[in-house]
Amino acid sequence: MVTPTPTTVQVKIQLRGDTAANWAAVNPVLLTNELGLETDTKKLKVGDGTTAWTSLAYFPSIVTGGTVLGNLEIGTTGTLTFEGSTADGFETTLAVTDPTADRTITLPDQSGTVVVTGNASIVDADIAANAEIAVSKLANGTVNQVLVTDGTDVSWSNDLTLAGNLTVNGTTTTVNTETLTVKDKNIELAVVETPTDVTADGGGITLKGATDKTITWSDTTDAWTFNQVVDLPAGTNALPALFFNGDVDTGIYSPGADLLAISTSGTEHLRITSTGELKHIGGGTEGSPSVYFAGSAPSNSLYIQATNGSVGLGTSSVQDSSLLTLQESAALGAALALRNRNSTQTWKVAVDATAVDDKKLAFIDGTTSTVRMTVTDTGLVGIGTTSPGSALEVKPSSSLSNIGIQAGTINSDSIRLQAGGTANTYLEYRGYLGHAWFVDSTERARIDSSGRLLVNTSTARDNFFGQASGVACVLEIEGTSAATGRASIVKNENDGGASILILGKSRSGSLNGNTIVQSGDQVGGISFQGADGSKLVQAANIIAEIDGTPGANDMPGRLVFSTTADGAGSPTERMRISNNGFAKISNTGTYTNSVGTYHEIRSDVGGSDAFNVTHSDATDPYGMGIYLTSAAPNNTANYFLYCTDSVGQRATIRSNGGLANFSANNVNLSDRNAKKDIAPAAGTWDCLKAWEIVNFHYKDQPDDADLNMGVIAQQVAESCPEVITVFQEATEDQPEKLGVKDQQMMWMAIKALQEAQLRIETLEAEVAALKGV
């Protein structure tokens, strides 16, 4: 055989390649030994000429049951994968991190399962008898634990010491010893996951005997229950046998046989003897108690009702609604006696003091046995009398000429009401002088003998309305400062209502009358007056008058505002608001039509405006607006502004937008001194030729109205945009409306006429020249 000479051939080999999904979708049959590459998984398959793609095994499985002889080396980035039962199913991958030295994994020579760190426990593993497992080797959980699951007992023959906590689960734990020694200071019972009084109910300690001796907690009574008696030591007042909450010197003890006592702060304060005596020692001593109930005291000496704690002295028939009931022990006796510390004066309180069963409550001077005050069973009170005939009857003795309810002496023939502790603040009735209120010994208010209420003054002022005297008011407030010269009415109710000052009038001539008023009657007013040196004179007033014929629930009214002119002594009407809401303003008090259904402003002062509107805003000022909000007359009869004089109409701005005036009087500013940038105008001939003059109706004009003549702004704008302006800005409902500058167009037309005149004159000259040839 001739060995061929090697020849170097430069070739490129390209494999068939596609994604795994595309290979599976097409599922082709590869030629024998033809290679196919999944470009996304980097796996190879080799064809056999008959088997479709999805049935071919990947290249590593091409030799079934083969053996790898020698070492199988997988790089640090490679893995050894054990395929699941189906291709691309669940897989087990063996990988290794980059080792720092040679490592060896040796499998034992026996069957079994290799446990990995993810396993929760060792499966089916026997531990030799002499094997030792360190606690650190046990699985970490909430506790380290050894579980016995086959039901057998675990026992220790020697002592068992646990360094950690011992937890015993189950229903009963039995300790078979004679003595249980617990080194811990605290034993907790009924420790469950969520302790409550319900889970603690019935818990405690039981001592077994012929009968159980128990200490049990009851959730029903919220207390410990002992089923046997408790024997306590006698104790002392300084250390009682039973004390509470750590207060060792306050509690209950026994000072001797058949004695029971209560001490507080180490001192005995209450004792009960074997005979039933009750002693409240208080500030006294055992031999001299503060309160003492002798064992031989009569029945009902002190009776406390069980229902509501009412107390009876000398009776068990207590009043249920009374905390204390006292019953007299003898007829015409006293239920209560009050005595001063020197026993020189006694006051008694008695029922039936003057007769048996008279049902009167009496306050008696115990020294003279004189009844000083009586209250009858009908609620009448008598001072100085035992038979009052009114709600309060006071009868001074013959040595007194007045009645004082105060802390000191008062004027003769007067009554003073004075609060305790306020010797300088009181109300005093002075007979014919009236009533006076004093604060800090200064009179602040008075109702005088004429029924006038005077505040901050004791003398009524009567020099109002320019009169030296004789004009007084039923209410007068005088002051010398801002605080004393003001009056206010403030409402503090949680609603929308206002404080109201009511001024009213009737023609009845008697109090509380309702006789109807008449047209022109003044029903209320506010007068502003200033002192002129000797009296008060009006500077201005506001008067409410009846403005029409009144009737039931029908009271037409007007407000009239008046001021006093310089040099005058009384006010003159300047403005009124009529019953139908129209305002009339005049500097003379007269109007063109005082009942006209329009607002009116009138002036007779020459050389000044009758009405002036000023807007002082510097950024966005406007002038006066006139609005017809409910209609659009759009005619020559209705108007926005009507200007007339004593001769007749001079100018009118009509509701159709037109201006009716004496046109010969129209004036436009054209002075050279008011202009700048003056230059001859350019020609307007071509511009005017492009204007289309049309006849038209406005959309809100009737169809039979006379036709208007003019231009269309949009058409004019094509040749002369300088004469176009915005007539009305666009709104949400209306588009922008354009207008034309008529004045400018007029001058443009004159300019064009001048140009036409020049052309005519030129043509005439040329014609004349031709005719002369």
C-alpha positions in Angstrom: 0.0 0.0 0.0 1.4 3.3 -1.0 1.3 5.9 1.6 0.0 9.1 0.2 1.9 12.2 0.6 0.3 14.6 3.0 -1.1 17.6 1.5 -2.1 20.7 3.4 -5.6 21.8 2.3 -7.1 25.1 3.6 -10.8 24.3 4.2 -13.7 25.5 6.5 -16.3 23.1 8.0 -19.7 24.5 8.9 -22.2 22.5 10.9 -25.9 22.6 10.5 -27.1 24.7 13.5 -30.4 26.1 14.9 -32.2 26.5 18.2 -33.5 23.5 20.0 -37.1 24.7 19.4 -36.6 25.1 15.7 -34.9 21.6 15.4 -37.9 20.1 17.3 -40.4 22.0 15.2 -38.9 20.8 11.8 -37.8 17.4 13.2 -35.5 16.5 10.2 -33.7 13.2 9.6 -29.9 13.7 9.5 -27.7 11.9 7.1 -25.5 9.2 8.4 -22.7 10.8 10.5 -24.2 14.2 9.8 -23.8 16.6 12.8 -26.5 18.9 14.1 -25.8 21.7 16.6 -28.4 23.3 19.0 -27.0 26.8 19.0 -28.7 27.8 22.2 -27.9 24.6 24.3 -24.5 23.9 22.6 -25.5 20.2 22.3 -24.7 17.9 19.4 -26.6 15.1 17.7 -25.2 12.7 15.0 -27.6 11.4 12.4 -28.0 7.7 11.3 -29.9 8.4 8.1 -33.3 7.1 9.4 -34.0 8.5 12.9 -35.8 11.8 13.2 -34.2 14.6 15.3 -36.4 14.4 18.4 -35.7 10.6 18.7 -31.9 11.0 18.4 -29.8 11.0 21.6 -27.4 13.8 22.2 -23.8 13.1 21.4 -22.6 12.0 24.9 -25.1 9.1 24.9 -24.1 7.9 21.5 -22.4 4.8 23.0 -24.8 2.9 25.2 -23.3 1.2 28.2 -19.8 2.4 27.4 -17.0 2.5 29.8 -14.6 5.4 30.4 -11.1 4.0 30.7 -8.6 6.2 32.5 -9.3 9.5 34.2 -12.3 11.7 33.4 -11.3 15.3 33.8 -13.8 18.1 34.0 -12.6 21.6 34.2 -13.4 23.9 37.2 -16.1 25.5 35.1 -17.6 22.2 34.0 -20.2 20.0 35.7 -21.2 16.3 35.7 -24.9 16.1 35.0 -27.1 13.0 35.7 -30.1 13.2 33.4 -33.6 12.5 34.8 -36.0 10.0 33.4 -36.8 12.2 30.4 -34.5 14.4 28.4 -34.3 18.0 29.7 -36.3 16.8 32.7 -35.1 17.1 36.3 -31.3 16.8 36.5 -28.7 16.2 39.2 -25.5 18.2 38.8 -22.2 17.5 40.5 -19.9 20.5 40.5 -16.7 21.5 42.4 -15.3 24.9 43.4 -11.8 25.7 42.4 -9.7 23.6 44.9 -6.6 24.9 46.6 -5.1 21.4 46.9 -5.7 17.8 45.7 -8.9 16.5 47.2 -10.3 12.9 47.3 -13.9 11.7 47.8 -14.0 8.0 48.7 -17.4 6.2 48.8 -17.7 3.4 51.4 -17.7 -0.3 50.4 -21.4 -0.7 51.2 -24.9 0.1 50.0 -26.7 3.1 51.4 -27.6 6.7 50.9 -25.2 9.6 51.0 -26.6 12.3 53.2 -26.2 15.9 52.1 -26.5 19.1 54.1 -30.0 19.7 52.9 -31.3 16.5 54.7 -33.2 17.2 57.9 -32.0 14.1 59.7 -29.9 11.0 59.4 -31.9 8.3 57.7 -31.8 4.7 59.0 -28.4 5.1 60.7 -27.4 2.9 63.7 -25.1 4.4 66.3 -22.8 2.0 68.1 -23.1 1.6 71.9 -19.8 3.1 72.5 -20.3 5.9 70.1 -20.3 9.5 71.4 -22.2 12.4 69.6 -21.1 15.9 70.6 -23.9 18.3 71.2 -22.5 20.5 68.5 -23.1 17.7 66.0 -26.8 17.6 66.8 -29.1 19.6 64.4 -29.8 23.1 65.5 -33.4 23.9 66.1 -35.3 25.7 68.9 -33.6 23.2 71.3 -31.0 20.4 71.1 -33.0 17.3 71.4 -32.9 13.5 71.3 -36.1 12.0 70.0 -37.3 8.5 70.9 -40.1 7.5 68.4 -40.5 3.7 69.0 -42.3 4.0 72.3 -39.6 2.7 74.5 -38.5 4.4 77.8 -35.2 6.2 78.2 -33.8 5.8 81.7 -30.7 6.7 83.6 -29.4 4.7 86.6 -27.2 7.5 88.0 -27.7 11.2 88.5 -28.7 13.2 85.5 -27.5 16.8 85.3 -28.7 19.1 82.6 -26.8 22.3 82.0 -29.7 23.8 80.0 -33.5 24.0 80.5 -35.6 20.9 81.0 -38.9 20.8 79.1 -41.3 17.9 79.9 -44.3 17.6 77.6 -47.4 15.6 78.6 -50.4 15.7 80.8 -48.8 14.5 84.1 -45.3 14.6 85.5 -44.7 12.4 88.6 -41.7 12.9 91.0 -41.4 9.9 93.3 -39.3 11.5 96.0 -40.0 12.3 99.6 -38.6 15.8 99.4 -38.6 18.1 96.3 -35.9 20.7 96.6 -36.2 23.7 94.2 -33.3 26.1 94.3 -35.1 28.7 92.2 -37.0 31.4 94.1 -40.1 31.4 91.9 -42.4 28.6 90.8 -44.7 29.4 87.9 -47.9 27.5 87.3 -50.2 27.4 84.3 -47.5 28.6 81.9 -49.2 28.2 78.5 -48.6 29.9 75.2 -51.1 32.7 76.0 -51.8 32.9 79.7 -55.2 34.4 80.8 -57.3 34.3 83.9 -59.4 31.6 82.2 -56.4 29.3 81.7 -55.3 30.0 85.3 -58.8 29.2 86.7 -58.7 26.2 89.1 -54.9 26.2 89.4 -53.1 26.0 92.7 -51.5 23.6 95.3 -53.1 20.5 96.8 -51.9 18.8 99.9 -53.2 15.2 100.0 -54.7 13.9 103.3 -57.9 12.5 104.6 -59.4 15.4 102.7 -57.5 17.5 100.3 -56.1 20.8 101.6 -56.1 23.2 98.7 -55.0 26.7 97.7 -56.9 27.4 94.5 -57.2 30.4 92.2 -60.8 31.2 91.0 -61.4 33.3 87.9 -65.1 33.8 89.0 -64.1 35.6 92.3 -60.7 36.8 91.0 -59.1 35.6 94.3 -57.3 32.8 96.0 -59.5 30.3 97.8 -58.4 28.3 100.9 -60.5 25.3 101.8 -59.0 25.2 105.4 -58.7 27.8 108.1 -55.7 30.0 108.2 -54.0 30.6 111.6 -52.0 33.9 111.8 -49.8 35.1 114.7 -51.3 37.8 116.9 -49.0 40.6 115.6 -48.6 44.0 117.1 -49.7 47.5 116.2 -46.2 48.1 114.7 -46.2 44.8 112.8 -49.8 43.5 112.4 -50.4 39.9 111.5 -52.2 40.8 108.3 -50.9 43.7 106.2 -51.3 44.8 102.6 -49.1 45.6 99.6 -45.9 45.7 101.7 -47.2 48.3 104.1 -45.9 46.4 107.2 -47.1 48.8 109.9 -50.7 49.1 108.7 -53.1 46.1 109.0 -55.1 43.9 111.4 -53.8 42.3 114.6 -55.0 41.0 118.0 -53.8 43.0 121.0 -55.1 40.3 123.4 -57.6 37.5 123.9 -61.0 38.2 122.3 -59.8 41.5 120.9 -59.4 42.7 117.3 -57.7 45.9 116.3 -56.7 47.9 113.2 -53.5 50.0 113.2 -52.2 52.5 110.6 -48.6 53.7 110.5 -47.9 51.6 113.6 -50.6 53.2 115.8 -53.9 51.5 116.9 -57.0 53.4 115.7 -59.9 51.0 115.9 -60.7 48.2 118.4 -63.6 45.8 118.9 -63.9 44.0 122.3 -65.6 40.8 123.3 -68.7 42.7 124.5 -69.2 44.4 121.2 -67.8 47.8 122.2 -66.4 49.7 119.2 -63.7 52.3 119.9 -62.3 54.7 117.4 -59.2 56.0 119.1 -58.3 58.7 116.5 -56.3 61.4 118.2 -57.2 60.1 121.7 -56.0 57.0 123.6 -57.4 53.6 124.2 -58.8 54.9 127.5 -60.2 58.1 126.0 -61.3 57.3 122.4 -62.5 59.9 119.8 -65.6 57.9 119.0 -67.0 55.3 121.4 -70.0 53.0 121.1 -70.5 51.3 124.5 -71.7 47.8 124.6 -74.8 49.0 126.7 -75.9 51.8 124.2 -79.6 51.8 123.4 -80.9 50.3 120.2 -80.7 52.4 117.0 -78.1 54.7 118.6 -76.4 54.5 115.2 -78.2 52.8 112.3 -76.7 52.4 108.8 -79.1 51.2 106.2 -77.8 48.4 104.0 -79.6 49.6 100.9 -77.8 52.9 100.2 -75.7 53.6 103.4 -78.2 56.1 104.9 -77.4 56.8 108.6 -80.0 57.1 111.4 -79.3 58.5 114.8 -81.9 57.4 117.4 -84.0 55.7 114.7 -83.9 52.9 112.1 -86.6 54.5 110.0 -84.1 56.4 107.8 -85.1 58.3 104.7 -83.9 56.4 101.7 -82.9 59.6 99.9 -81.1 61.1 102.9 -77.6 60.3 104.1 -78.4 61.2 107.7 -81.7 61.0 109.6 -82.0 62.5 113.1 -85.1 61.8 115.3 -86.1 63.8 118.4 -86.3 61.8 121.5 -89.0 63.9 123.2 -91.9 66.1 122.2 -90.9 69.7 121.5 -87.3 68.7 121.8 -84.3 69.4 119.5 -82.9 66.8 117.0 -79.6 68.7 116.8 -77.8 71.0 119.2 -74.7 73.1 118.3 -72.6 74.5 121.2 -69.6 76.7 121.2 -66.4 75.4 122.7 -66.8 77.5 125.9 -70.4 76.2 126.3 -71.7 79.8 126.6 -74.0 79.6 123.6 -76.2 76.8 122.1 -78.2 76.7 118.9 -80.8 74.1 118.4 -82.4 72.7 115.2 -85.8 71.1 115.9 -89.0 69.9 114.1 -92.3 70.5 115.9 -90.6 73.2 118.0 -93.8 75.2 118.6 -96.5 72.5 118.7 -96.7 68.8 118.4 -96.7 67.7 114.7 -96.7 71.3 113.4 -94.1 70.1 110.8 -92.1 73.3 111.1 -88.3 73.4 111.0 -87.0 75.8 113.6 -83.7 77.4 114.4 -83.7 78.2 118.2 -81.5 80.4 120.3 -80.7 77.8 123.1 -79.9 80.6 125.6 -83.2 82.4 125.4 -85.3 79.5 123.8 -86.3 82.1 121.1 -87.2 80.8 117.6 -85.1 82.9 115.2 -86.0 81.3 111.9 -88.8 79.0 110.8 -89.4 76.9 107.6 -92.9 75.5 107.1 -93.7 72.2 105.4 -95.1 74.3 102.4 -91.7 75.9 101.9 -92.4 79.3 103.5 -89.4 80.9 105.3 -89.8 83.3 108.2 -87.1 85.3 109.9 -88.3 86.9 113.1 -91.6 85.2 112.8 -92.8 81.6 113.3 -95.8 82.0 111.0 -94.5 83.3 107.6 -97.2 84.1 105.0 -94.9 84.4 102.0 -92.0 82.6 100.4 -89.6 84.8 102.5 -90.8 87.0 105.3 -88.4 89.0 107.4 -89.6 90.9 110.4 -86.9 92.9 112.1 -87.2 93.7 115.8 -88.4 97.1 116.9 -84.8 98.2 117.4 -84.0 97.9 113.7 -85.2 100.2 110.9 -83.7 98.4 107.9 -82.9 95.0 106.5 -79.4 94.5 105.3 -78.1 91.5 103.4 -74.4 92.5 103.4 -71.2 92.4 105.4 -71.4 96.0 106.9 -73.7 98.9 107.8 -75.8 100.6 105.1 -77.9 103.7 104.7 -81.2 104.0 106.5 -84.4 102.8 104.8 -82.5 100.7 102.2 -81.8 97.1 101.3 -78.3 96.0 100.2 -77.6 92.6 98.5 -73.9 91.9 98.9 -71.9 88.7 98.3 -69.7 87.4 101.1 -66.1 88.5 100.8 -66.9 91.4 98.5 -67.5 94.3 100.9 -67.2 96.9 98.1 -69.5 95.2 95.5 -73.2 95.2 96.1 -76.7 96.0 94.8 -78.6 98.6 96.9 -82.2 99.6 96.9 -82.7 103.2 98.1 -86.4 103.6 98.2 -87.5 106.5 96.0 -83.9 107.1 94.8 -84.0 103.8 92.8 -81.6 101.0 92.5 -77.8 101.3 92.3 -75.0 98.9 91.5 -71.7 99.4 93.2 -68.4 97.8 92.2 -65.3 98.6 94.2 -67.3 101.2 96.1 -68.0 103.1 92.8 -71.5 103.3 91.4 -71.5 101.7 88.0 -75.2 101.5 87.1 -78.5 102.9 88.4 -82.2 102.6 87.7 -83.5 106.0 88.8 -86.9 107.0 90.0 -88.0 107.8 86.4 -87.2 104.2 85.3 -84.1 105.3 83.3 -81.1 102.9 83.3 -77.9 104.9 83.7 -74.5 103.2 83.2 -71.3 104.8 84.5 -73.3 107.8 85.7 -75.8 108.7 88.5 -77.3 111.7 86.7 -79.4 111.5 83.5 -78.3 113.7 80.6 -81.2 115.6 78.9 -79.5 118.0 76.5 -79.8 116.0 73.3 -80.9 117.2 69.8 -79.7 120.7 70.4 -81.9 121.3 73.5 -80.4 122.7 76.7 -82.6 120.4 78.7 -85.8 118.3 78.7 -84.7 115.6 76.3 -83.6 112.5 78.3 -83.3 108.8 77.3 -84.5 105.7 79.0 -81.0 104.1 78.5 -77.9 106.2 78.9 -74.2 105.1 78.9 -71.5 107.6 79.8 -67.8 106.9 79.5 -64.4 108.6 79.7 -62.5 106.1 77.7 -62.8 103.8 74.7 -63.7 100.9 77.0 -66.4 102.7 78.9 -67.8 104.5 75.8 -68.7 101.4 73.8 -71.6 99.0 73.8 -71.8 95.6 72.0 -74.2 92.8 71.2 -72.4 89.5 70.4 -74.2 86.3 69.6 -72.3 83.1 70.2 -74.7 80.5 68.9 -73.5 77.8 66.5 -75.6 78.8 63.5 -75.7 81.4 60.7 -77.9 83.9 62.6 -76.7 87.4 63.6 -76.9 89.6 66.7 -79.9 91.9 66.3 -80.7 95.3 67.7 -84.5 95.9 67.2 -85.9 99.4 66.9 -89.7 99.4 66.5 -92.9 101.6 66.6 -96.6 101.2 67.0 -99.4 103.9 67.2 -101.1 102.2 70.2 -100.1 104.8 72.9 -99.7 102.1 75.5 -97.1 99.5 76.4 -96.9 96.3 74.3 -99.4 97.8 71.8 -99.7 96.8 68.1 -101.7 99.6 66.5 -100.7 99.8 62.9 -98.3 102.5 61.7 -98.9 104.7 58.7 -96.9 105.6 55.5 -94.2 108.1 56.4 -93.9 107.1 60.0 -90.4 106.9 61.4 -90.0 103.5 63.0 -86.4 103.6 64.1 -83.2 105.6 63.8 -79.6 106.1 64.8 -78.5 109.7 65.7 -74.9 110.7 65.7 -74.5 113.8 68.0 -71.5 115.9 69.1 -71.2 118.5 71.9 -71.1 122.1 70.8 -70.0 123.4 74.2 -73.3 123.4 75.9 -75.5 120.7 74.4 -75.4 117.7 72.0 -76.2 118.5 68.3 -76.9 116.1 65.5 -74.1 115.6 63.0 -75.8 112.8 61.0 -78.6 110.2 61.4 -80.0 107.1 59.7 -83.8 106.9 59.9 -86.1 104.0 58.9 -89.5 105.1 57.6 -92.6 103.4 56.4 -92.5 103.7 52.5 -96.1 102.9 51.5 -99.3 101.7 53.0 -98.6 98.9 55.6 -100.9 95.9 56.3 -100.8 92.5 57.9 -97.4 91.0 57.2 -96.8 93.9 54.8 -94.5 96.6 56.0 -92.8 98.6 53.1 -89.9 100.6 54.4 -87.1 102.9 53.3 -83.8 104.0 54.8 -83.0 107.7 54.8 -79.4 108.9 55.4 -78.8 112.5 56.5 -75.8 114.7 57.3 -75.5 118.1 58.8 -73.8 120.7 56.4 -71.1 123.0 57.7 -72.8 126.0 59.3 -76.1 124.1 59.7 -77.7 123.0 63.0 -79.7 120.0 61.7 -79.2 117.2 59.2 -80.3 117.2 55.5 -81.3 114.1 53.7 -78.5 112.9 51.3 -79.6 109.4 50.3 -82.4 107.0 50.6 -83.0 103.4 49.7 -86.7 102.8 48.7 -88.9 99.9 49.6 -88.2 98.4 46.1 -84.4 98.6 46.5 -83.7 101.7 44.4 -81.0 104.1 45.7 -81.5 107.8 45.4 -78.5 110.1 46.1 -78.7 113.9 46.2 -76.7 116.6 47.9 -79.9 118.7 48.3 -82.3 116.1 49.6 -84.6 116.4 46.5 -84.8 114.0 43.6 -86.0 114.0 40.0 -88.4 111.2 41.0 -88.1 109.9 44.6 -90.3 106.9 43.8 -88.9 106.2 40.3 -88.0 102.6 39.6 -84.3 103.4 38.9 -81.2 104.4 40.8 -80.6 108.2 40.8 -77.7 110.5 41.5 -78.4 114.2 41.6 -76.1 117.3 42.2 -76.6 121.0 42.0 -73.0 122.0 42.5 -71.6 123.7 39.4 -68.1 123.1 38.1 -67.8 119.5 39.2 -68.9 116.1 38.2 -72.3 114.7 39.4 -70.9 111.2 39.3 -67.3 110.1 39.0 -65.9 106.5 38.6 -62.2 106.0 39.4 -60.2 102.8 39.0 -56.7 103.1 40.7 -55.3 99.7 39.8 -51.9 100.2 38.0 -51.7 96.8 36.2 -55.2 95.9 34.8 -57.7 98.8 35.1 -61.1 98.9 33.5 -63.7 101.7 33.2 -67.5 101.5 33.8 -69.4 98.6 32.4 -73.1 98.6 31.3 -74.7 95.1 31.0 -78.1 94.0 29.7 -77.9 90.4 31.2 -81.3 89.0 30.4 -82.1 90.3 26.9 -80.5 91.5 23.6 -82.9 94.2 22.3 -80.5 95.1 19.4 -82.6 98.0 18.2 -82.7 101.8 18.2 -85.3 102.3 20.9 -83.5 100.6 23.8 -80.1 102.1 24.8 -77.0 101.5 26.8 -76.4 105.2 27.5 -78.8 108.1 27.0 -77.4 111.7 27.1 -79.9 114.6 27.3 -80.0 118.2 28.5 -82.6 120.8 29.2 -83.2 121.1 25.4 -83.3 117.5 24.3 -81.3 114.4 23.4 -77.6 115.0 22.5 -76.2 111.5 22.2 -77.3 107.9 22.7 -75.4 104.6 22.5 -78.2 102.3 21.3 -78.7 98.6 22.1 -77.8 97.7 18.5 -74.3 99.2 19.1 -75.0 102.3 17.1 -74.1 105.9 18.2 -76.8 108.5 17.7 -75.3 112.0 18.1 -74.8 115.4 16.4 -72.1 114.0 14.0 -70.9 117.5 13.1 -69.7 117.8 16.7 -67.5 114.7 16.6 -63.9 115.6 17.3 -60.7 113.4 16.9 -57.4 114.5 18.3 -55.1 115.6 15.3 -52.8 118.2 16.8 -49.2 118.1 15.5 -48.0 118.4 19.1 -49.6 115.1 19.9 -48.0 113.1 17.0 -44.6 111.8 16.1 -43.0 109.9 13.2 -44.9 112.1 10.8 -44.4 111.1 7.1 -46.4 111.2 3.8 -48.7 108.1 3.5 -47.9 105.5 0.9 -50.4 105.0 -1.9 -53.6 103.1 -1.1 -55.0 102.8 -4.6 -54.1 99.1 -5.0 -55.3 98.3 -1.5 -58.7 99.9 -1.9 -59.3 98.2 -5.3 -59.1 94.8 -3.5 -61.9 95.7 -1.1 -65.2 93.9 -1.7 -68.1 96.1 -0.8 -71.1 93.9 0.2 -74.7 94.2 1.5 -75.5 92.0 4.5 -77.6 91.4 7.6 -76.1 90.7 11.0 -77.2 87.2 12.2 -79.3 88.7 15.0 -81.1 91.1 12.7 -84.6 90.1 11.3 -84.7 89.1 7.7 -86.9 92.1 6.7 -84.5 94.6 8.2 -82.8 97.1 5.8 -79.6 95.7 4.3 -76.3 97.0 5.7 -73.4 98.0 3.5 -69.8 97.3 4.4 -66.9 94.9 4.1 -65.9 91.5 5.5 -62.9 91.8 7.8 -61.3 88.5 6.7 -61.5 89.6 3.0 -60.0 93.1 3.7 -57.3 91.5 5.8 -55.9 89.8 2.7 -54.8 93.1 1.2 -54.9 95.6 4.1 -54.2 93.8 7.5 -53.3 97.1 9.1 -57.0 98.1 9.3 -58.1 94.9 11.0 -58.5 94.6 14.8 -60.1 92.1 17.3 -63.6 93.2 18.1 -64.3 90.4 20.6 -61.8 87.9 22.2 -62.5 84.2 21.8 -64.3 82.4 24.7 -65.1 78.8 25.4 -68.4 79.2 23.6 -67.6 81.8 20.9 -64.7 82.1 18.4 -62.8 85.3 18.0 -64.6 88.1 16.1 -62.8 90.6 13.9 -63.5 94.3 13.3 -62.2 97.1 11.0 -60.9 100.5 11.8 -63.4 102.7 10.0 -61.5 105.9 10.6 -58.3 104.5 9.1 -60.3 103.2 6.1 -61.8 106.6 5.6 -58.4 108.2 5.4 -57.2 105.5 3.1 -60.2 106.2 0.8 -59.3 109.9 0.8 -55.7 109.1 0.0 -56.9 106.9 -2.9 -59.2 109.7 -4.1 -56.3 112.0 -4.1 -54.4 109.5 -6.2 -57.4 109.2 -8.6 -57.7 113.0 -8.8 -54.0 113.2 -9.8 -54.6 110.6 -12.5 -57.7 112.4 -13.7 -55.8 115.7 -14.0 -53.0 114.0 -15.8 -55.4 112.3 -18.2 -57.3 115.6 -18.8 -54.0 117.3 -19.6 -53.1 114.5 -22.1 -56.6 114.7 -23.7 -56.3 118.4 -24.0 -52.9 118.1 -25.6 -54.3 115.6 -28.1 -57.3 117.8 -28.9 -54.9 120.6 -29.6 -53.0 118.6 -32.3 
